[in-house]
Amino acid sequence: MLFSRKKLEIPTPAEALPGRSDPIPTAATHFVNGRKLTPPYPPGLERILFGMGCFWGAERKFWQAGEGVHVTAVGYAGGSTRNPTYEEVCSGLTGHAEVVQIVYDPEKIELARLLALFWESHDPTQGMRQGNDVGTQYRSAIYTTGNGQRKAAEISKDLYQRALAAHGLGAITTEIGPAGVFYFAEAYHQQYLARNPGGYCGLGGSGVACPVGVL
């Protein structure tokens, strides 16, 4: 029964796969900018996690966002399984979403710009899927690392909901909450579309602009 509903329901911690104590090996540096992928990061930088469907296309959106983005990485967050593999996340039995971690300099790029890019680059009304990608790992999510980020995310959600409603679109299903543990995905997933320019990307927005100037 659990396997049959895995695509649409997040398992409880008791139902989730146990995982493992050791992290999954990942890449050492960012394929595009050569910076160190894992912490520690330079002082003064902030971190936020976005889930918006397949993380390959989501990551590309943010490494292309400008100088203020220090480094991006893809991985898994929001679930129960420790140090999950990609195959385990795809099984629907970990509770994790595919996410992109953005480490950014708030003096060089505003959080509002990152939030607008998040909202506009996928359809946040689709629940446990994004386009043809169906499953809990493809859900829309914002995982924050501070009260300021959380407040900004909630405000941006309200503003974007009004914009969607004005175009006759439905309710936002995006999960917003504090970032728990971020598990780096395997090395071959990192900056995948830079390594494989012709690779799959099912990311697509709603076509509605986010009123970022109001944030």
C-alpha positions in Angstrom: 0.0 0.0 0.0 2.8 2.4 0.9 4.6 1.8 -2.4 1.4 2.4 -4.4 0.9 5.8 -2.8 4.5 6.9 -2.6 4.2 9.3 -5.5 1.6 11.5 -3.9 2.1 11.3 -0.1 5.1 12.0 2.1 6.0 9.1 4.3 6.1 9.5 8.1 9.5 9.1 9.7 8.5 5.6 10.8 7.6 4.7 7.2 10.7 6.3 5.6 13.8 4.4 4.6 16.5 4.5 7.3 19.3 5.7 5.1 22.9 5.6 6.3 25.3 7.3 8.7 27.9 8.3 6.0 27.3 11.1 3.5 27.0 10.2 -0.2 30.2 11.4 -2.1 29.6 14.6 -4.1 31.7 16.9 -6.3 34.5 19.0 -4.7 34.0 22.1 -6.8 31.4 23.9 -8.9 31.7 22.8 -12.5 30.9 26.4 -13.8 32.7 28.7 -11.4 35.2 26.4 -9.8 34.3 27.4 -6.2 34.2 25.0 -3.3 30.9 23.2 -3.4 30.6 22.3 0.3 30.9 24.4 3.5 32.5 26.3 5.1 31.7 29.3 2.9 33.1 32.8 3.1 31.7 34.9 6.0 28.8 37.2 5.2 27.1 34.8 2.8 23.6 33.4 3.3 21.9 30.2 2.2 18.4 29.2 1.0 16.9 26.1 -0.5 14.4 25.9 -3.3 12.4 22.9 -4.5 10.8 23.5 -7.9 10.7 20.2 -9.8 13.7 18.5 -11.4 16.8 20.0 -9.7 18.9 20.0 -12.9 17.0 22.9 -14.5 16.4 24.6 -11.2 20.1 24.8 -10.4 20.9 26.3 -13.8 18.4 29.2 -13.2 20.4 30.2 -10.2 24.0 29.8 -11.2 23.0 32.1 -14.1 21.4 34.7 -11.8 24.5 36.9 -11.5 27.6 37.8 -9.5 25.9 37.7 -6.1 25.3 34.0 -6.3 28.5 32.5 -4.8 27.8 28.8 -5.4 24.9 26.5 -6.1 24.4 22.8 -5.4 21.7 20.2 -5.8 20.6 17.8 -3.2 17.8 16.6 -1.0 15.8 18.2 1.9 12.5 18.1 3.7 12.5 14.4 4.4 13.4 11.8 7.0 16.0 9.4 5.5 19.6 10.1 6.4 22.1 10.6 3.6 19.7 9.3 0.9 20.7 8.3 -2.6 19.0 9.6 -5.7 17.4 6.2 -6.3 16.0 6.2 -2.7 14.6 9.7 -3.2 12.9 8.7 -6.5 11.3 5.8 -4.7 9.1 8.2 -2.8 10.1 6.5 0.5 12.4 9.2 1.9 10.1 12.2 2.1 12.8 14.4 0.5 12.3 17.0 -2.2 14.9 17.6 -5.0 16.2 21.1 -4.1 18.9 23.5 -5.2 20.9 25.2 -2.5 21.9 28.8 -3.2 24.7 30.4 -1.3 24.6 34.1 -2.0 25.9 37.5 -1.0 23.0 39.7 0.2 25.1 42.8 -0.5 25.3 41.9 -4.2 22.0 40.2 -4.9 18.7 40.8 -3.1 16.7 37.9 -1.7 13.7 39.4 -3.5 15.3 38.7 -6.8 16.0 35.1 -5.9 12.4 34.6 -4.7 11.0 36.2 -7.9 13.2 33.8 -10.0 11.9 30.9 -7.9 8.2 31.8 -8.4 8.5 32.6 -12.1 10.6 29.6 -13.1 8.1 26.9 -12.2 4.4 26.4 -11.6 3.8 26.4 -7.8 0.2 25.3 -8.0 0.8 21.7 -9.1 1.2 19.9 -5.7 3.3 16.7 -5.9 4.5 17.2 -9.4 6.0 19.6 -11.9 4.8 19.1 -15.4 5.2 15.5 -16.4 7.5 14.8 -13.4 5.2 13.2 -10.8 6.2 12.5 -7.2 6.7 14.0 -3.8 10.4 14.8 -4.7 9.1 17.3 -7.3 7.0 19.4 -4.9 7.4 23.1 -4.7 9.3 24.2 -1.5 11.2 27.0 0.1 13.4 26.1 3.0 14.8 29.1 4.9 17.7 29.7 7.2 16.5 32.6 9.2 13.4 34.6 10.3 14.0 37.3 7.7 14.1 34.8 4.9 11.0 33.1 6.2 9.1 36.4 6.4 10.2 37.4 2.9 9.2 34.0 1.5 5.7 34.3 3.0 5.2 37.8 1.7 6.3 36.9 -1.7 4.0 33.9 -1.7 1.0 36.1 -0.8 1.9 38.6 -3.6 2.4 35.9 -6.1 -0.9 34.3 -5.2 -2.7 37.5 -6.0 -0.9 37.7 -9.3 -1.9 34.1 -10.2 -5.5 34.7 -9.1 -5.7 37.7 -11.3 -4.8 35.5 -14.3 -7.4 32.8 -13.3 -4.8 30.4 -11.8 -5.2 28.2 -8.7 -3.8 28.1 -5.2 -0.1 27.9 -4.5 0.9 24.6 -2.9 4.5 25.6 -2.0 5.8 24.3 1.3 7.6 27.0 3.3 9.6 26.1 6.4 13.0 26.1 8.1 15.8 24.3 6.3 16.7 21.1 8.1 19.6 19.0 6.9 20.6 19.5 3.3 22.1 16.4 1.8 24.3 17.0 -1.3 23.3 14.9 -4.3 25.8 12.6 -6.1 28.6 14.3 -8.1 27.0 13.5 -11.5 24.0 15.6 -10.6 25.9 18.7 -9.7 25.6 21.4 -12.5 24.3 18.6 -14.7 23.1 20.8 -17.5 26.5 22.5 -17.7 28.1 19.1 -18.1 25.3 17.9 -20.4 23.9 21.0 -22.3 21.4 18.8 -24.2 20.1 17.1 -21.1 16.5 16.9 -19.9 14.9 20.0 -18.3 11.2 19.8 -17.6 11.1 23.2 -15.8 8.4 25.6 -16.9 6.8 28.6 -15.3 3.2 29.7 -15.2 3.9 32.7 -17.4 2.9 35.1 -14.6 5.4 37.7 -13.4 6.2 38.1 -9.7 5.7 41.6 -8.4 9.2 41.7 -6.9 9.3 45.4 -6.5 6.7 45.2 -3.8 8.9 43.0 -1.6 
